Amino acid sequence: MRAALIATLLSLSCLPARATASEAGFLQSLDGDWRGTGMVLTKIGGPNLKVSCTLRSDADTSAVSMSGKCRGLAVFTRTFSATVKAAGDGYTGNYVGPSGLPSKLAGNRKGTALNLRVTWARLVNGDRDAMLLIEKIGQNRLRLQTVDKDPASGQPVITSRIDLQRPSMAER
């Protein structure tokens, strides 16, 4: 009986290591320099603002830290950062956007995408909730997308979508 209990405990202790190993490969695939273009809504119902962005991502086997900058027109520059850590079957972390206030991230990975619930540090579009998608597309592409709820209709609205790729060797 005691041997069976010890064997069961040992086999259970191996489960997180296998899960972490699969997350490690995914997280490390996000490492590097990225640049691209996209759109940002300054407010729901407002016009899309075209932006060009750069992103630096540092990843290890259990976490990824991203720091980026987006420029729109010749008028504004916005910085942002996020740190996300694998935690059991899910992910937790923080996001700091243009307000400079840290917002909480929590969610999980489905395939090649992290689906993270954002809890803003202050009211944004009438509430504190949104979704952040960090999606790896093939070897050299990455999509960052935020979705919020239109306070008037209750419908989801893409509030930012940035498509990034790794710069070619000639561009570095």
C-alpha positions as CSV (number, residue, x, y, z in Angstrom):
1,M,0.0,0.0,0.0
2,R,2.8,2.4,1.0
3,A,4.7,1.6,-2.2
4,A,1.6,2.3,-4.3
5,L,1.1,5.6,-2.6
6,I,4.7,6.6,-3.2
7,A,4.6,5.5,-6.8
8,T,1.4,7.6,-7.3
9,L,2.9,10.7,-5.7
10,L,6.0,10.4,-7.9
11,S,4.0,10.0,-11.1
12,L,1.9,13.0,-10.2
13,S,5.0,15.1,-9.5
14,C,6.1,14.5,-13.1
15,L,2.9,15.9,-14.6
16,P,3.7,19.6,-14.1
17,A,7.2,19.1,-15.6
18,R,5.7,17.7,-18.8
19,A,3.2,20.6,-19.0
20,T,6.0,23.1,-18.3
21,A,8.2,21.6,-21.0
22,S,5.4,22.1,-23.6
23,E,5.0,25.7,-22.4
24,A,8.7,26.3,-22.5
25,G,9.0,25.7,-26.2
26,F,6.0,28.0,-26.9
27,L,7.3,30.8,-24.7
28,Q,10.8,30.6,-26.1
29,S,9.4,30.9,-29.6
30,L,8.2,34.4,-28.7
31,D,11.8,35.6,-28.0
32,G,13.4,38.2,-30.1
33,D,12.8,41.4,-32.0
34,W,9.5,42.1,-33.9
35,R,8.1,44.9,-36.0
36,G,5.0,45.5,-37.9
37,T,1.8,47.6,-38.4
38,G,-1.7,47.6,-37.3
39,M,-4.6,49.7,-36.0
40,V,-5.7,51.1,-32.7
41,L,-9.0,52.6,-31.7
42,T,-8.5,55.7,-29.5
43,K,-12.1,55.1,-28.3
44,I,-14.9,52.7,-29.2
45,G,-16.9,54.3,-32.1
46,G,-13.9,56.4,-33.1
47,P,-11.8,56.0,-36.2
48,N,-9.0,53.4,-36.5
49,L,-5.6,54.9,-36.2
50,K,-2.9,53.2,-38.3
51,V,0.3,52.5,-36.3
52,S,3.7,51.1,-36.8
53,C,5.3,49.2,-33.9
54,T,8.4,47.6,-32.6
55,L,8.6,44.9,-29.9
56,R,11.4,43.3,-28.0
57,S,10.5,40.0,-26.3
58,D,12.7,38.2,-23.8
59,A,11.6,34.7,-23.0
60,D,12.8,31.8,-21.0
61,T,11.3,28.4,-20.1
62,S,8.6,29.8,-17.9
63,A,8.0,33.5,-18.7
64,V,8.0,36.1,-21.4
65,S,8.6,39.8,-21.0
66,M,7.6,42.2,-23.8
67,S,8.4,45.8,-24.3
68,G,7.1,47.7,-27.3
69,K,6.4,51.1,-28.9
70,C,3.8,52.1,-31.4
71,R,3.7,55.3,-33.5
72,G,0.7,56.8,-35.2
73,L,0.8,59.5,-37.8
74,A,3.7,61.8,-36.8
75,V,1.7,62.9,-33.8
76,F,2.1,60.3,-31.0
77,T,4.2,57.5,-29.7
78,R,2.9,55.0,-27.1
79,T,4.9,52.5,-25.1
80,F,3.6,49.3,-23.6
81,S,5.0,46.3,-21.8
82,A,3.8,42.9,-20.5
83,T,5.2,40.2,-18.4
84,V,3.5,36.8,-18.5
85,K,4.4,33.7,-16.5
86,A,3.3,30.1,-16.9
87,A,1.5,29.1,-13.7
88,G,0.3,25.5,-13.7
89,D,-2.3,25.1,-16.4
90,G,-2.6,28.9,-16.9
91,Y,-0.7,32.1,-17.3
92,T,-0.7,35.2,-15.1
93,G,1.1,38.6,-15.4
94,N,0.9,42.3,-15.8
95,Y,0.4,44.7,-18.6
96,V,1.4,48.4,-18.6
97,G,-0.1,50.5,-21.3
98,P,0.0,54.2,-22.1
99,S,-1.6,55.2,-18.8
100,G,1.5,53.8,-17.0
101,L,-0.7,51.9,-14.6
102,P,-0.2,48.1,-14.2
103,S,-3.2,46.0,-15.2
104,K,-3.5,42.3,-14.4
105,L,-3.4,39.4,-16.9
106,A,-4.7,35.9,-16.4
107,G,-5.6,33.2,-18.9
108,N,-4.4,30.1,-20.7
109,R,-2.9,28.9,-24.0
110,K,-5.0,27.3,-26.7
111,G,-2.8,26.1,-29.5
112,T,-0.5,28.9,-30.5
113,A,-2.3,31.7,-28.7
114,L,-2.3,33.0,-25.2
115,N,-5.9,34.2,-24.4
116,L,-5.6,36.5,-21.5
117,R,-8.3,38.3,-19.5
118,V,-7.2,41.9,-18.8
119,T,-8.3,43.6,-15.6
120,W,-7.5,47.3,-16.2
121,A,-6.1,49.4,-13.4
122,R,-8.8,52.0,-14.1
123,L,-12.1,52.2,-16.1
124,V,-11.6,51.8,-19.9
125,N,-14.6,51.9,-22.1
126,G,-16.9,51.9,-19.1
127,D,-15.5,48.9,-17.3
128,R,-12.2,47.2,-16.2
129,D,-12.4,44.1,-18.4
130,A,-11.0,43.2,-21.8
131,M,-9.2,40.4,-23.6
132,L,-5.6,40.3,-24.9
133,L,-4.6,37.7,-27.5
134,I,-0.9,37.0,-28.1
135,E,-0.9,34.7,-31.1
136,K,2.2,33.1,-32.7
137,I,1.6,32.6,-36.4
138,G,4.1,30.4,-38.0
139,Q,7.8,30.8,-37.2
140,N,8.2,34.5,-37.8
141,R,4.8,36.2,-37.2
142,L,3.1,37.4,-34.1
143,R,-0.3,39.1,-33.6
144,L,-1.3,41.2,-30.6
145,Q,-5.0,42.0,-30.3
146,T,-7.2,43.5,-27.7
147,V,-10.9,43.1,-27.6
148,D,-13.2,45.2,-25.4
149,K,-17.0,45.4,-25.0
150,D,-18.9,48.3,-26.6
151,P,-20.7,49.9,-23.6
152,A,-23.6,50.9,-25.8
153,S,-24.3,47.6,-27.5
154,G,-22.5,45.1,-25.3
155,Q,-20.9,43.6,-28.5
156,P,-17.1,42.8,-28.6
157,V,-15.0,45.3,-30.5
158,I,-11.4,44.9,-31.6
159,T,-9.7,47.9,-30.0
160,S,-6.2,47.1,-31.3
161,R,-4.6,44.6,-33.7
162,I,-0.9,44.6,-34.4
163,D,0.6,42.2,-36.8
164,L,4.4,41.8,-36.3
165,Q,7.1,39.8,-37.9
166,R,10.8,39.1,-37.2
167,P,13.0,41.5,-39.2
168,S,15.0,39.9,-41.9
169,M,18.8,39.7,-41.5
170,A,19.1,42.6,-44.1
171,E,16.8,44.8,-41.9
172,R,18.7,44.3,-38.7
